[in-house]
């Protein structure tokens, strides 16, 4: 009887730690879009909150984050909470995979030719803005121009904006 209980607990522990790792891996994959402006501009659907797939992935992420335990041990004796968390992470991972696959399939194709050119110019300007060989004034100018190119086209998440600004702030003095 105790052997069976220990085996069940060991299996539950492995399942919980596996799901926590999967949650972390998916968070890391999402963070790659938030901190890499070039990647985000290549796949703008990942932040387009008008798109149902993007909304679904963000809702699923919030639910999984809300149900995530402080530590795996917290769910060992609470089967209902563990089941809800496991289901939430499965939904999050699935929703993210679907949104990412669609974003990669569509790339920038939803934008007009002019919009696509503006995004390409913004990417180029952001490369200049983060180029340490450029002067502080050149970097600031490039960053300001990139923001104007994207204005009304793509909304960069606050994390992305902060990351870009931090990346150039030492040279920009902002």
C-alpha positions, 0 to 999 in steps of 0.5 A: 500500500505504501509502495503504491502511494510512493509510486503515485506520488513519484509519478505525480511529482514527475508530471508536475515538474515536467509541466512546470518546465513546459510552462517555463519553456513556453514563457521563454519562447514568448519572451524571445518575441518581446525582447527581439524587435526584429523577430517581432517585426518579422511576425507581427501577429504575435502581438496583434491583439485584434487577432483571435489566436493572439488573444487566445494565447494571451488569455491562456498564458494569464490563466496558466500564470495565475494557477502556477504554484509557487513551488511544485510541492504545493500541488502534490496534495491538491489533486484538483488544483494540480489538474487545473494547472496541468490543463491550463499549461496544456491550453497555454502551450497549444494556444501559443503553438497555434498562434506562432505557427499562424504568425510564421505562416502569415509573416507580414503578408497582412500588410499593404506593400507600403506597410511592409516597406515601413516595417522593413525600414523600421527594422533597419532603423532599429539596427542603427539605433542599437549599433554602438558604432553610430553616434548617440545622435544617430542612434537617437534619430534612428530610434525616433524615425523607427517609432514613426515608421511603426506608428499606426501600423504595429503596437510594440508591447511595453516590454519590447519598447523598454528593451529597445530603449535600454539597449540604446539608453547608455549611448542615448542618455535617456 
